[in-house]
Amino acid sequence: MRYFDRVFGKVSIFSSIMIFTVVAGPSQASAGPSENILSQIQRSIESNWARPVDLDASPDFTVTVKFHLDRKGEIEGQLNISASGAPPAMQRAAIASVRRSVLRAAPYKLPPEKYENWKDVEVVFHLGTENQ
């Protein structure tokens, strides 16, 4: 089951796989992306997500990925990925898994007329044990 918490261009998704927050576009609620756009990004990444085996971490284990999309929905430039709340080896495994899921999801099929709202994306994967 998923629960959406839409606030200022953010959607927090709770699923049996993980919990993650998608942030796209401007930080102003009126100018931010619609929940539909955020959900499209979330579904694309989630469908390519493979949770690393033996992932066992503290409740505050998160991996954050930021990336820029071109008008065709392709990732432009490098992914900016960071992790916290777990031992270094576990962070490296989770970062690799997140990288694969984000890259495999491209190109993102998003409405070109709303490009300014989804060109910059931030996804926070909440991987802690309380989220399993």
Secondary structure by P-SEA (a helix, b strand, c coil): cccccccccbbbbbcccccbbbbcccccccccccaaaaaaaaaaaaaaccccccccccccbbbbbbbccccccccccccccccccccaaaaaaaaaaaaaaaaaaccccccccccccccbbbbbbbcccccc
